[in-house]
Amino acid sequence: MTTDGAGMAQDAAQGVTSRGFGRPGEVPGWVGYALLPLLNLLAALVLSGLVILVIGENPLDVLALLVTEAVGYPEAIGYTLYYTTSYIFTGLAVAIAFHCGLFNIGGEGQAYLGGLGPGWSVWR
């Protein structure tokens, strides 16, 4: 294996993979799909718990209240779905555009126009 820049193309052609500085190694697929989101969720819970401690409340009581009010009784599930539907569709619109190779920074505008279309069709 060569270490100069000119030999990298030759190494790639020969099937040699370098794991030097700046080149990540391969990880199993479950790491990206399961482990990283769980670590992100855990980090968010720890940071929000610290903020809740700083303001003088018990983080476990706040977490129990959050879960109870979001899905703790039948009406709560309906309210949660009602208020999150627009965010779900906005994320879907941005994901479709990104999957097509378009970088989109205007998800809020897409949400406005996505609501304007059905509203206008009902009004007409």
GUZASE-94720 format. One record per atom (N, C-alpha, C, O): residue number from 1; atom name; x, y, z. Coordinates in Angstrom, 3 decimals, decimal comma. Layout:
// GUZASE-94720
+-------+-------+----------+----------+----------+
: vexlo : mitor :        x :        y :        z :
+-------+-------+----------+----------+----------+
:   NUM :    CA :        X :        Y :        Z :
...
+-------+-------+----------+----------+----------+
// end
This chain:
// GUZASE-94720
+-------+-------+----------+----------+----------+
: vexlo : mitor :        x :        y :        z :
+-------+-------+----------+----------+----------+
:     1 :     N :    0,850 :   -1,167 :    0,000 :
:     1 :    CA :    0,000 :    0,000 :    0,000 :
:     1 :     C :    0,898 :    1,232 :    0,000 :
:     1 :     O :    1,899 :    1,279 :    0,715 :
:     2 :     N :    0,540 :    2,214 :   -0,794 :
:     2 :    CA :    1,327 :    3,434 :   -0,884 :
:     2 :     C :    0,728 :    4,495 :    0,017 :
:     2 :     O :   -0,447 :    4,432 :    0,378 :
:     3 :     N :    1,550 :    5,475 :    0,377 :
:     3 :    CA :    1,072 :    6,540 :    1,264 :
:     3 :     C :    1,003 :    7,883 :    0,569 :
:     3 :     O :    0,502 :    8,843 :    1,153 :
:     4 :     N :    1,492 :    7,986 :   -0,662 :
:     4 :    CA :    1,441 :    9,271 :   -1,357 :
:     4 :     C :    0,102 :    9,419 :   -2,074 :
:     4 :     O :   -0,614 :    8,437 :   -2,272 :
:     5 :     N :   -0,231 :   10,634 :   -2,458 :
:     5 :    CA :   -1,510 :   10,919 :   -3,085 :
:     5 :     C :   -1,654 :   10,276 :   -4,447 :
:     5 :     O :   -2,761 :    9,895 :   -4,828 :
:     6 :     N :   -0,560 :   10,143 :   -5,198 :
:     6 :    CA :   -0,640 :    9,581 :   -6,546 :
:     6 :     C :   -0,922 :    8,086 :   -6,511 :
:     6 :     O :   -1,514 :    7,549 :   -7,447 :
:     7 :     N :   -0,513 :    7,412 :   -5,457 :
:     7 :    CA :   -0,694 :    5,973 :   -5,391 :
:     7 :     C :   -2,059 :    5,551 :   -4,893 :
:     7 :     O :   -2,388 :    4,366 :   -4,938 :
:     8 :     N :   -2,888 :    6,519 :   -4,406 :
:     8 :    CA :   -4,205 :    6,152 :   -3,882 :
:     8 :     C :   -5,107 :    5,584 :   -4,963 :
:     8 :     O :   -5,837 :    4,624 :   -4,717 :
:     9 :     N :   -5,067 :    6,163 :   -6,154 :
:     9 :    CA :   -5,885 :    5,650 :   -7,253 :
:     9 :     C :   -5,432 :    4,244 :   -7,622 :
:     9 :     O :   -6,258 :    3,380 :   -7,919 :
:    10 :     N :   -4,144 :    4,015 :   -7,605 :
:    10 :    CA :   -3,626 :    2,689 :   -7,913 :
:    10 :     C :   -4,054 :    1,691 :   -6,838 :
:    10 :     O :   -4,424 :    0,561 :   -7,156 :
:    11 :     N :   -4,007 :    2,100 :   -5,566 :
:    11 :    CA :   -4,442 :    1,223 :   -4,487 :
:    11 :     C :   -5,926 :    0,901 :   -4,610 :
:    11 :     O :   -6,339 :   -0,238 :   -4,390 :
:    12 :     N :   -6,724 :    1,901 :   -4,961 :
:    12 :    CA :   -8,162 :    1,675 :   -5,106 :
:    12 :     C :   -8,438 :    0,721 :   -6,257 :
:    12 :     O :   -9,341 :   -0,111 :   -6,174 :
:    13 :     N :   -7,673 :    0,837 :   -7,320 :
:    13 :    CA :   -7,860 :   -0,044 :   -8,463 :
:    13 :     C :   -7,482 :   -1,479 :   -8,111 :
:    13 :     O :   -8,043 :   -2,424 :   -8,666 :
:    14 :     N :   -6,543 :   -1,644 :   -7,202 :
:    14 :    CA :   -6,105 :   -2,975 :   -6,807 :
:    14 :     C :   -6,963 :   -3,549 :   -5,677 :
:    14 :     O :   -6,753 :   -4,689 :   -5,262 :
:    15 :     N :   -7,926 :   -2,774 :   -5,178 :
:    15 :    CA :   -8,805 :   -3,261 :   -4,121 :
:    15 :     C :   -8,249 :   -3,070 :   -2,730 :
:    15 :     O :   -8,769 :   -3,662 :   -1,784 :
:    16 :     N :   -7,209 :   -2,265 :   -2,566 :
:    16 :    CA :   -6,631 :   -2,017 :   -1,252 :
:    16 :     C :   -7,408 :   -0,880 :   -0,613 :
:    16 :     O :   -7,544 :    0,191 :   -1,203 :
:    17 :     N :   -7,912 :   -1,106 :    0,578 :
:    17 :    CA :   -8,621 :   -0,044 :    1,290 :
:    17 :     C :   -7,751 :    0,460 :    2,417 :
:    17 :     O :   -7,207 :   -0,323 :    3,196 :
:    18 :     N :   -7,625 :    1,755 :    2,500 :
:    18 :    CA :   -6,811 :    2,375 :    3,531 :
:    18 :     C :   -7,713 :    2,860 :    4,650 :
:    18 :     O :   -8,774 :    3,429 :    4,393 :
:    19 :     N :   -7,308 :    2,643 :    5,862 :
:    19 :    CA :   -8,055 :    3,142 :    7,007 :
:    19 :     C :   -7,211 :    4,158 :    7,753 :
:    19 :     O :   -7,164 :    4,158 :    8,983 :
:    20 :     N :   -6,558 :    5,006 :    7,017 :
:    20 :    CA :   -5,717 :    6,015 :    7,620 :
:    20 :     C :   -6,534 :    7,148 :    8,182 :
:    20 :     O :   -7,757 :    7,058 :    8,289 :
:    21 :     N :   -5,856 :    8,210 :    8,539 :
:    21 :    CA :   -6,504 :    9,379 :    9,127 :
:    21 :     C :   -7,482 :    9,986 :    8,139 :
:    21 :     O :   -7,126 :   10,236 :    6,987 :
:    22 :     N :   -8,702 :   10,225 :    8,574 :
:    22 :    CA :   -9,698 :   10,846 :    7,717 :
:    22 :     C :  -10,500 :    9,874 :    6,891 :
:    22 :     O :  -11,393 :   10,284 :    6,150 :
:    23 :     N :  -10,206 :    8,608 :    7,000 :
:    23 :    CA :  -10,944 :    7,599 :    6,243 :
:    23 :     C :  -11,604 :    6,641 :    7,227 :
:    23 :     O :  -10,929 :    5,811 :    7,836 :
:    24 :     N :  -12,907 :    6,751 :    7,382 :
:    24 :    CA :  -13,556 :    5,872 :    8,362 :
:    24 :     C :  -13,592 :    4,430 :    7,889 :
:    24 :     O :  -13,685 :    4,152 :    6,694 :
:    25 :     N :  -13,518 :    3,535 :    8,833 :
:    25 :    CA :  -13,672 :    2,126 :    8,520 :
:    25 :     C :  -15,145 :    1,796 :    8,365 :
:    25 :     O :  -16,007 :    2,625 :    8,657 :
:    26 :     N :  -15,427 :    0,614 :    7,916 :
:    26 :    CA :  -16,810 :    0,209 :    7,747 :
:    26 :     C :  -17,370 :   -0,292 :    9,069 :
:    26 :     O :  -16,682 :   -0,964 :    9,837 :
:    27 :     N :  -18,618 :    0,042 :    9,319 :
:    27 :    CA :  -19,298 :   -0,410 :   10,529 :
:    27 :     C :  -20,517 :   -1,220 :   10,104 :
:    27 :     O :  -21,016 :   -1,046 :    8,993 :
:    28 :     N :  -20,992 :   -2,084 :   10,958 :
:    28 :    CA :  -22,202 :   -2,845 :   10,614 :
:    28 :     C :  -23,406 :   -1,921 :   10,432 :
:    28 :     O :  -23,437 :   -0,822 :   10,986 :
:    29 :     N :  -24,384 :   -2,360 :    9,664 :
:    29 :    CA :  -25,544 :   -1,541 :    9,363 :
:    29 :     C :  -26,378 :   -1,197 :   10,580 :
:    29 :     O :  -26,989 :   -0,129 :   10,617 :
:    30 :     N :  -26,423 :   -2,070 :   11,579 :
:    30 :    CA :  -27,248 :   -1,808 :   12,751 :
:    30 :     C :  -26,728 :   -0,633 :   13,552 :
:    30 :     O :  -27,477 :   -0,040 :   14,328 :
:    31 :     N :  -25,465 :   -0,281 :   13,384 :
:    31 :    CA :  -24,917 :    0,860 :   14,122 :
:    31 :     C :  -25,598 :    2,147 :   13,675 :
:    31 :     O :  -25,990 :    2,962 :   14,509 :
:    32 :     N :  -25,742 :    2,334 :   12,371 :
:    32 :    CA :  -26,360 :    3,547 :   11,857 :
:    32 :     C :  -27,860 :    3,582 :   12,032 :
:    32 :     O :  -28,440 :    4,658 :   12,175 :
:    33 :     N :  -28,500 :    2,426 :   12,022 :
:    33 :    CA :  -29,958 :    2,380 :   12,097 :
:    33 :     C :  -30,493 :    2,249 :   13,518 :
:    33 :     O :  -31,618 :    2,674 :   13,785 :
:    34 :     N :  -29,734 :    1,683 :   14,423 :
:    34 :    CA :  -30,257 :    1,457 :   15,770 :
:    34 :     C :  -29,410 :    2,125 :   16,855 :
:    34 :     O :  -29,943 :    2,826 :   17,715 :
:    35 :     N :  -28,114 :    1,912 :   16,820 :
:    35 :    CA :  -27,271 :    2,386 :   17,921 :
:    35 :     C :  -27,168 :    3,907 :   17,958 :
:    35 :     O :  -27,336 :    4,505 :   19,021 :
:    36 :     N :  -26,898 :    4,538 :   16,835 :
:    36 :    CA :  -26,757 :    5,993 :   16,831 :
:    36 :     C :  -28,045 :    6,723 :   17,215 :
:    36 :     O :  -27,976 :    7,663 :   18,006 :
:    37 :     N :  -29,216 :    6,341 :   16,696 :
:    37 :    CA :  -30,434 :    7,006 :   17,181 :
:    37 :     C :  -30,671 :    6,799 :   18,678 :
:    37 :     O :  -31,124 :    7,719 :   19,360 :
:    38 :     N :  -30,374 :    5,615 :   19,193 :
:    38 :    CA :  -30,538 :    5,390 :   20,626 :
:    38 :     C :  -29,572 :    6,238 :   21,444 :
:    38 :     O :  -29,942 :    6,772 :   22,489 :
:    39 :     N :  -28,343 :    6,360 :   20,973 :
:    39 :    CA :  -27,377 :    7,226 :   21,656 :
:    39 :     C :  -27,808 :    8,690 :   21,603 :
:    39 :     O :  -27,637 :    9,422 :   22,578 :
:    40 :     N :  -28,365 :    9,120 :   20,473 :
:    40 :    CA :  -28,867 :   10,494 :   20,374 :
:    40 :     C :  -30,029 :   10,727 :   21,329 :
:    40 :     O :  -30,099 :   11,775 :   21,973 :
:    41 :     N :  -30,931 :    9,774 :   21,428 :
:    41 :    CA :  -32,053 :    9,885 :   22,349 :
:    41 :     C :  -31,571 :    9,927 :   23,793 :
:    41 :     O :  -32,069 :   10,718 :   24,594 :
:    42 :     N :  -30,616 :    9,089 :   24,122 :
:    42 :    CA :  -30,054 :    9,071 :   25,467 :
:    42 :     C :  -29,367 :   10,403 :   25,792 :
:    42 :     O :  -29,532 :   10,931 :   26,891 :
:    43 :     N :  -28,605 :   10,944 :   24,847 :
:    43 :    CA :  -27,948 :   12,231 :   25,067 :
:    43 :     C :  -28,974 :   13,346 :   25,259 :
:    43 :     O :  -28,788 :   14,225 :   26,100 :
:    44 :     N :  -30,055 :   13,312 :   24,482 :
:    44 :    CA :  -31,106 :   14,326 :   24,631 :
:    44 :     C :  -31,776 :   14,223 :   25,989 :
:    44 :     O :  -32,060 :   15,243 :   26,617 :
:    45 :     N :  -32,035 :   12,999 :   26,454 :
:    45 :    CA :  -32,655 :   12,820 :   27,764 :
:    45 :     C :  -31,735 :   13,282 :   28,886 :
:    45 :     O :  -32,194 :   13,889 :   29,853 :
:    46 :     N :  -30,452 :   13,002 :   28,767 :
:    46 :    CA :  -29,498 :   13,427 :   29,802 :
:    46 :     C :  -29,389 :   14,950 :   29,827 :
:    46 :     O :  -29,438 :   15,553 :   30,899 :
:    47 :     N :  -29,242 :   15,577 :   28,660 :
:    47 :    CA :  -29,119 :   17,037 :   28,629 :
:    47 :     C :  -30,387 :   17,729 :   29,115 :
:    47 :     O :  -30,318 :   18,702 :   29,867 :
:    48 :     N :  -31,544 :   17,231 :   28,688 :
:    48 :    CA :  -32,780 :   17,853 :   29,161 :
:    48 :     C :  -32,971 :   17,591 :   30,647 :
:    48 :     O :  -33,500 :   18,448 :   31,354 :
:    49 :     N :  -32,554 :   16,433 :   31,137 :
:    49 :    CA :  -32,607 :   16,168 :   32,572 :
:    49 :     C :  -31,749 :   17,127 :   33,366 :
:    49 :     O :  -32,135 :   17,571 :   34,447 :
:    50 :     N :  -30,579 :   17,448 :   32,828 :
:    50 :    CA :  -29,716 :   18,427 :   33,503 :
:    50 :     C :  -30,350 :   19,814 :   33,530 :
:    50 :     O :  -30,276 :   20,516 :   34,539 :
:    51 :     N :  -30,968 :   20,204 :   32,428 :
:    51 :    CA :  -31,639 :   21,509 :   32,390 :
:    51 :     C :  -32,796 :   21,533 :   33,387 :
:    51 :     O :  -33,001 :   22,533 :   34,075 :
:    52 :     N :  -33,541 :   20,451 :   33,468 :
:    52 :    CA :  -34,660 :   20,377 :   34,404 :
:    52 :     C :  -34,157 :   20,422 :   35,844 :
:    52 :     O :  -34,786 :   21,040 :   36,702 :
:    53 :     N :  -33,030 :   19,773 :   36,109 :
:    53 :    CA :  -32,433 :   19,857 :   37,445 :
:    53 :     C :  -32,007 :   21,277 :   37,780 :
:    53 :     O :  -32,171 :   21,725 :   38,915 :
:    54 :     N :  -31,462 :   21,984 :   36,804 :
:    54 :    CA :  -31,007 :   23,361 :   37,037 :
:    54 :     C :  -32,177 :   24,268 :   37,405 :
:    54 :     O :  -32,027 :   25,166 :   38,234 :
:    55 :     N :  -33,337 :   24,043 :   36,799 :
:    55 :    CA :  -34,476 :   24,902 :   37,129 :
:    55 :     C :  -35,203 :   24,425 :   38,386 :
:    55 :     O :  -36,173 :   25,057 :   38,805 :
:    56 :     N :  -34,760 :   23,333 :   38,994 :
:    56 :    CA :  -35,261 :   22,930 :   40,289 :
:    56 :     C :  -36,389 :   21,921 :   40,296 :
:    56 :     O :  -37,106 :   21,822 :   41,291 :
:    57 :     N :  -36,574 :   21,170 :   39,226 :
:    57 :    CA :  -37,618 :   20,152 :   39,180 :
:    57 :     C :  -36,988 :   18,766 :   39,125 :
:    57 :     O :  -35,796 :   18,622 :   38,853 :
:    58 :     N :  -37,801 :   17,754 :   39,386 :
:    58 :    CA :  -37,344 :   16,370 :   39,321 :
:    58 :     C :  -37,484 :   15,869 :   37,882 :
:    58 :     O :  -38,598 :   15,840 :   37,360 :
:    59 :     N :  -36,394 :   15,477 :   37,227 :
:    59 :    CA :  -36,471 :   15,030 :   35,833 :
:    59 :     C :  -37,364 :   13,810 :   35,625 :
:    59 :     O :  -38,012 :   13,708 :   34,583 :
:    60 :     N :  -37,418 :   12,884 :   36,578 :
:    60 :    CA :  -38,252 :   11,698 :   36,408 :
:    60 :     C :  -39,738 :   12,048 :   36,474 :
:    60 :     O :  -40,548 :   11,454 :   35,763 :
:    61 :     N :  -40,097 :   13,012 :   37,327 :
:    61 :    CA :  -41,492 :   13,462 :   37,370 :
:    61 :     C :  -41,884 :   14,147 :   36,067 :
:    61 :     O :  -42,992 :   13,960 :   35,564 :
:    62 :     N :  -40,970 :   14,937 :   35,530 :
:    62 :    CA :  -41,245 :   15,632 :   34,273 :
:    62 :     C :  -41,371 :   14,632 :   33,127 :
:    62 :     O :  -42,249 :   14,784 :   32,277 :
:    63 :     N :  -40,517 :   13,619 :   33,086 :
:    63 :    CA :  -40,600 :   12,594 :   32,043 :
:    63 :     C :  -41,908 :   11,811 :   32,153 :
:    63 :     O :  -42,539 :   11,512 :   31,139 :
:    64 :     N :  -42,314 :   11,482 :   33,371 :
:    64 :    CA :  -43,585 :   10,773 :   33,560 :
:    64 :     C :  -44,756 :   11,638 :   33,097 :
:    64 :     O :  -45,697 :   11,133 :   32,484 :
:    65 :     N :  -44,703 :   12,932 :   33,385 :
:    65 :    CA :  -45,755 :   13,839 :   32,939 :
:    65 :     C :  -45,781 :   13,942 :   31,411 :
:    65 :     O :  -46,852 :   13,963 :   30,806 :
:    66 :     N :  -44,618 :   14,005 :   30,802 :
:    66 :    CA :  -44,529 :   14,084 :   29,345 :
:    66 :     C :  -45,154 :   12,858 :   28,684 :
:    66 :     O :  -45,937 :   12,985 :   27,743 :
:    67 :     N :  -44,810 :   11,687 :   29,176 :
:    67 :    CA :  -45,341 :   10,454 :   28,591 :
:    67 :     C :  -46,839 :   10,334 :   28,850 :
:    67 :     O :  -47,594 :    9,936 :   27,963 :
:    68 :     N :  -47,269 :   10,674 :   30,058 :
:    68 :    CA :  -48,695 :   10,579 :   30,388 :
:    68 :     C :  -49,531 :   11,515 :   29,529 :
:    68 :     O :  -50,587 :   11,125 :   29,031 :
:    69 :     N :  -49,071 :   12,737 :   29,354 :
:    69 :    CA :  -49,840 :   13,707 :   28,581 :
:    69 :     C :  -49,769 :   13,446 :   27,078 :
:    69 :     O :  -50,632 :   13,913 :   26,334 :
:    70 :     N :  -48,765 :   12,715 :   26,624 :
:    70 :    CA :  -48,657 :   12,428 :   25,190 :
:    70 :     C :  -49,430 :   11,182 :   24,783 :
:    70 :     O :  -50,089 :   11,181 :   23,743 :
:    71 :     N :  -49,363 :   10,136 :   25,572 :
:    71 :    CA :  -50,008 :    8,868 :   25,192 :
:    71 :     C :  -50,671 :    8,164 :   26,370 :
:    71 :     O :  -50,992 :    6,980 :   26,267 :
:    72 :     N :  -50,882 :    8,843 :   27,463 :
:    72 :    CA :  -51,353 :    8,198 :   28,681 :
:    72 :     C :  -52,827 :    7,876 :   28,728 :
:    72 :     O :  -53,235 :    7,056 :   29,550 :
:    73 :     N :  -53,636 :    8,471 :   27,902 :
:    73 :    CA :  -55,073 :    8,204 :   27,882 :
:    73 :     C :  -55,542 :    8,334 :   26,440 :
:    73 :     O :  -54,841 :    8,935 :   25,625 :
:    74 :     N :  -56,709 :    7,790 :   26,099 :
:    74 :    CA :  -57,113 :    7,719 :   24,683 :
:    74 :     C :  -57,159 :    9,070 :   23,963 :
:    74 :     O :  -56,732 :    9,165 :   22,812 :
:    75 :     N :  -57,664 :   10,103 :   24,613 :
:    75 :    CA :  -57,724 :   11,403 :   23,943 :
:    75 :     C :  -56,330 :   11,973 :   23,684 :
:    75 :     O :  -56,122 :   12,702 :   22,713 :
:    76 :     N :  -55,381 :   11,639 :   24,555 :
:    76 :    CA :  -54,018 :   12,158 :   24,399 :
:    76 :     C :  -53,383 :   11,649 :   23,115 :
:    76 :     O :  -52,666 :   12,386 :   22,438 :
:    77 :     N :  -53,642 :   10,399 :   22,779 :
:    77 :    CA :  -53,081 :    9,848 :   21,546 :
:    77 :     C :  -53,637 :   10,601 :   20,339 :
:    77 :     O :  -52,897 :   10,911 :   19,405 :
:    78 :     N :  -54,926 :   10,892 :   20,357 :
:    78 :    CA :  -55,532 :   11,658 :   19,262 :
:    78 :     C :  -54,953 :   13,052 :   19,148 :
:    78 :     O :  -54,660 :   13,517 :   18,047 :
:    79 :     N :  -54,784 :   13,733 :   20,289 :
:    79 :    CA :  -54,194 :   15,072 :   20,256 :
:    79 :     C :  -52,753 :   15,035 :   19,765 :
:    79 :     O :  -52,328 :   15,902 :   19,001 :
:    80 :     N :  -52,005 :   14,031 :   20,207 :
:    80 :    CA :  -50,609 :   13,916 :   19,773 :
:    80 :     C :  -50,530 :   13,724 :   18,268 :
:    80 :     O :  -49,724 :   14,374 :   17,602 :
:    81 :     N :  -51,355 :   12,842 :   17,726 :
:    81 :    CA :  -51,356 :   12,626 :   16,274 :
:    81 :     C :  -51,849 :   13,858 :   15,527 :
:    81 :     O :  -51,334 :   14,183 :   14,457 :
:    82 :     N :  -52,839 :   14,543 :   16,081 :
:    82 :    CA :  -53,373 :   15,745 :   15,430 :
:    82 :     C :  -52,303 :   16,829 :   15,295 :
:    82 :     O :  -52,148 :   17,432 :   14,233 :
:    83 :     N :  -51,571 :   17,068 :   16,378 :
:    83 :    CA :  -50,588 :   18,147 :   16,357 :
:    83 :     C :  -49,281 :   17,766 :   15,672 :
:    83 :     O :  -48,523 :   18,652 :   15,276 :
:    84 :     N :  -48,996 :   16,479 :   15,522 :
:    84 :    CA :  -47,740 :   16,088 :   14,873 :
:    84 :     C :  -47,885 :   15,795 :   13,389 :
:    84 :     O :  -46,880 :   15,643 :   12,695 :
:    85 :     N :  -49,113 :   15,711 :   12,885 :
:    85 :    CA :  -49,312 :   15,356 :   11,484 :
:    85 :     C :  -48,641 :   16,343 :   10,544 :
:    85 :     O :  -48,017 :   15,929 :    9,567 :
:    86 :     N :  -48,752 :   17,628 :   10,813 :
:    86 :    CA :  -48,127 :   18,614 :    9,917 :
:    86 :     C :  -46,605 :   18,494 :    9,935 :
:    86 :     O :  -45,958 :   18,675 :    8,904 :
:    87 :     N :  -46,034 :   18,191 :   11,091 :
:    87 :    CA :  -44,577 :   18,007 :   11,153 :
:    87 :     C :  -44,152 :   16,738 :   10,423 :
:    87 :     O :  -43,100 :   16,709 :    9,784 :
:    88 :     N :  -44,958 :   15,702 :   10,516 :
:    88 :    CA :  -44,641 :   14,446 :    9,828 :
:    88 :     C :  -44,641 :   14,667 :    8,311 :
:    88 :     O :  -43,726 :   14,224 :    7,616 :
:    89 :     N :  -45,664 :   15,348 :    7,807 :
:    89 :    CA :  -45,724 :   15,587 :    6,367 :
:    89 :     C :  -44,656 :   16,570 :    5,896 :
:    89 :     O :  -44,157 :   16,447 :    4,778 :
:    90 :     N :  -44,301 :   17,541 :    6,730 :
:    90 :    CA :  -43,206 :   18,445 :    6,366 :
:    90 :     C :  -41,894 :   17,670 :    6,276 :
:    90 :     O :  -41,117 :   17,878 :    5,345 :
:    91 :     N :  -41,646 :   16,789 :    7,222 :
:    91 :    CA :  -40,448 :   15,960 :    7,165 :
:    91 :     C :  -40,442 :   15,048 :    5,961 :
:    91 :     O :  -39,398 :   14,824 :    5,347 :
:    92 :     N :  -41,605 :   14,521 :    5,622 :
:    92 :    CA :  -41,715 :   13,667 :    4,443 :
:    92 :     C :  -41,430 :   14,458 :    3,171 :
:    92 :     O :  -40,749 :   13,961 :    2,275 :
:    93 :     N :  -41,944 :   15,682 :    3,082 :
:    93 :    CA :  -41,692 :   16,516 :    1,900 :
:    93 :     C :  -40,210 :   16,833 :    1,754 :
:    93 :     O :  -39,670 :   16,783 :    0,649 :
:    94 :     N :  -39,556 :   17,154 :    2,853 :
:    94 :    CA :  -38,129 :   17,454 :    2,809 :
:    94 :     C :  -37,338 :   16,193 :    2,471 :
:    94 :     O :  -36,358 :   16,260 :    1,729 :
:    95 :     N :  -37,750 :   15,045 :    3,006 :
:    95 :    CA :  -37,047 :   13,789 :    2,731 :
:    95 :     C :  -37,154 :   13,402 :    1,262 :
:    95 :     O :  -36,188 :   12,922 :    0,670 :
:    96 :     N :  -38,329 :   13,610 :    0,675 :
:    96 :    CA :  -38,495 :   13,281 :   -0,746 :
:    96 :     C :  -37,609 :   14,182 :   -1,602 :
:    96 :     O :  -36,943 :   13,706 :   -2,521 :
:    97 :     N :  -37,597 :   15,480 :   -1,305 :
:    97 :    CA :  -36,746 :   16,393 :   -2,068 :
:    97 :     C :  -35,268 :   16,040 :   -1,895 :
:    97 :     O :  -34,506 :   16,069 :   -2,861 :
:    98 :     N :  -34,866 :   15,711 :   -0,682 :
:    98 :    CA :  -33,472 :   15,353 :   -0,438 :
:    98 :     C :  -33,105 :   14,056 :   -1,132 :
:    98 :     O :  -31,991 :   13,917 :   -1,637 :
:    99 :     N :  -34,024 :   13,108 :   -1,165 :
:    99 :    CA :  -33,775 :   11,835 :   -1,840 :
:    99 :     C :  -33,608 :   12,042 :   -3,347 :
:    99 :     O :  -32,892 :   11,286 :   -4,003 :
:   100 :     N :  -34,263 :   13,057 :   -3,889 :
:   100 :    CA :  -34,129 :   13,368 :   -5,315 :
:   100 :     C :  -32,853 :   14,144 :   -5,620 :
:   100 :     O :  -32,582 :   14,467 :   -6,776 :
:   101 :     N :  -32,079 :   14,440 :   -4,597 :
:   101 :    CA :  -30,827 :   15,148 :   -4,813 :
:   101 :     C :  -30,935 :   16,654 :   -4,656 :
:   101 :     O :  -30,000 :   17,373 :   -5,008 :
:   102 :     N :  -32,038 :   17,144 :   -4,144 :
:   102 :    CA :  -32,218 :   18,569 :   -3,945 :
:   102 :     C :  -31,984 :   18,906 :   -2,489 :
:   102 :     O :  -32,565 :   18,286 :   -1,598 :
:   103 :     N :  -31,135 :   19,888 :   -2,248 :
:   103 :    CA :  -30,957 :   20,356 :   -0,878 :
:   103 :     C :  -32,022 :   21,393 :   -0,614 :
:   103 :     O :  -32,107 :   22,399 :   -1,318 :
:   104 :     N :  -32,823 :   21,156 :    0,384 :
:   104 :    CA :  -33,965 :   22,016 :    0,640 :
:   104 :     C :  -33,862 :   22,573 :    2,044 :
:   104 :     O :  -33,790 :   21,822 :    3,017 :
:   105 :     N :  -33,855 :   23,890 :    2,147 :
:   105 :    CA :  -33,803 :   24,505 :    3,459 :
:   105 :     C :  -35,131 :   25,169 :    3,803 :
:   105 :     O :  -35,246 :   25,811 :    4,847 :
:   106 :     N :  -36,144 :   25,022 :    2,935 :
:   106 :    CA :  -37,413 :   25,703 :    3,137 :
:   106 :     C :  -38,542 :   24,779 :    3,501 :
:   106 :     O :  -39,582 :   24,807 :    2,842 :
:   107 :     N :  -38,386 :   23,960 :    4,520 :
:   107 :    CA :  -39,451 :   23,055 :    4,937 :
:   107 :     C :  -40,677 :   23,783 :    5,436 :
:   107 :     O :  -41,797 :   23,301 :    5,263 :
:   108 :     N :  -40,485 :   24,939 :    6,055 :
:   108 :    CA :  -41,632 :   25,702 :    6,557 :
:   108 :     C :  -42,497 :   26,212 :    5,407 :
:   108 :     O :  -43,725 :   26,200 :    5,495 :
:   109 :     N :  -41,859 :   26,656 :    4,336 :
:   109 :    CA :  -42,612 :   27,092 :    3,164 :
:   109 :     C :  -43,364 :   25,947 :    2,515 :
:   109 :     O :  -44,485 :   26,121 :    2,037 :
:   110 :     N :  -42,749 :   24,781 :    2,499 :
:   110 :    CA :  -43,444 :   23,607 :    1,965 :
:   110 :     C :  -44,662 :   23,271 :    2,818 :
:   110 :     O :  -45,702 :   22,876 :    2,291 :
:   111 :     N :  -44,536 :   23,427 :    4,125 :
:   111 :    CA :  -45,677 :   23,150 :    4,999 :
:   111 :     C :  -46,801 :   24,143 :    4,739 :
:   111 :     O :  -47,971 :   23,761 :    4,716 :
:   112 :     N :  -46,456 :   25,422 :    4,541 :
:   112 :    CA :  -47,483 :   26,431 :    4,257 :
:   112 :     C :  -48,206 :   26,118 :    2,950 :
:   112 :     O :  -49,435 :   26,152 :    2,885 :
:   113 :     N :  -47,432 :   25,813 :    1,915 :
:   113 :    CA :  -48,055 :   25,510 :    0,631 :
:   113 :     C :  -48,807 :   24,186 :    0,662 :
:   113 :     O :  -49,818 :   24,027 :   -0,022 :
:   114 :     N :  -48,315 :   23,239 :    1,452 :
:   114 :    CA :  -49,024 :   21,974 :    1,599 :
:   114 :     C :  -50,369 :   22,151 :    2,281 :
:   114 :     O :  -51,306 :   21,405 :    1,997 :
:   115 :     N :  -50,480 :   23,109 :    3,161 :
:   115 :    CA :  -51,764 :   23,406 :    3,788 :
:   115 :     C :  -52,636 :   24,299 :    2,930 :
:   115 :     O :  -53,863 :   24,240 :    3,019 :
:   116 :     N :  -52,019 :   25,125 :    2,099 :
:   116 :    CA :  -52,766 :   26,038 :    1,231 :
:   116 :     C :  -53,510 :   25,278 :    0,146 :
:   116 :     O :  -54,637 :   25,638 :   -0,195 :
:   117 :     N :  -52,900 :   24,233 :   -0,405 :
:   117 :    CA :  -53,536 :   23,460 :   -1,484 :
:   117 :     C :  -54,861 :   22,839 :   -1,058 :
:   117 :     O :  -55,877 :   23,076 :   -1,711 :
:   118 :     N :  -54,882 :   22,051 :    0,014 :
:   118 :    CA :  -56,168 :   21,477 :    0,444 :
:   118 :     C :  -57,167 :   22,556 :    0,881 :
:   118 :     O :  -58,367 :   22,435 :    0,635 :
:   119 :     N :  -56,669 :   23,595 :    1,522 :
:   119 :    CA :  -57,580 :   24,665 :    1,939 :
:   119 :     C :  -58,218 :   25,364 :    0,751 :
:   119 :     O :  -59,404 :   25,690 :    0,781 :
:   120 :     N :  -57,443 :   25,591 :   -0,279 :
:   120 :    CA :  -57,958 :   26,260 :   -1,467 :
:   120 :     C :  -58,942 :   25,352 :   -2,226 :
:   120 :     O :  -59,947 :   25,817 :   -2,762 :
:   121 :     N :  -58,629 :   24,048 :   -2,257 :
:   121 :    CA :  -59,530 :   23,131 :   -2,952 :
:   121 :     C :  -60,872 :   22,996 :   -2,248 :
:   121 :     O :  -61,893 :   22,803 :   -2,908 :
:   122 :     N :  -60,893 :   23,091 :   -0,930 :
:   122 :    CA :  -62,142 :   23,033 :   -0,201 :
:   122 :     C :  -62,937 :   24,321 :   -0,385 :
:   122 :     O :  -64,164 :   24,295 :   -0,489 :
:   123 :     N :  -62,240 :   25,427 :   -0,423 :
:   123 :    CA :  -62,890 :   26,745 :   -0,546 :
:   123 :     C :  -63,535 :   26,886 :   -1,925 :
:   123 :     O :  -64,605 :   27,482 :   -2,046 :
:   124 :     N :  -62,897 :   26,344 :   -2,966 :
:   124 :    CA :  -63,408 :   26,456 :   -4,335 :
:   124 :     C :  -64,485 :   25,471 :   -4,480 :
:   124 :     O :  -65,083 :   25,364 :   -5,551 :
+-------+-------+----------+----------+----------+
// end
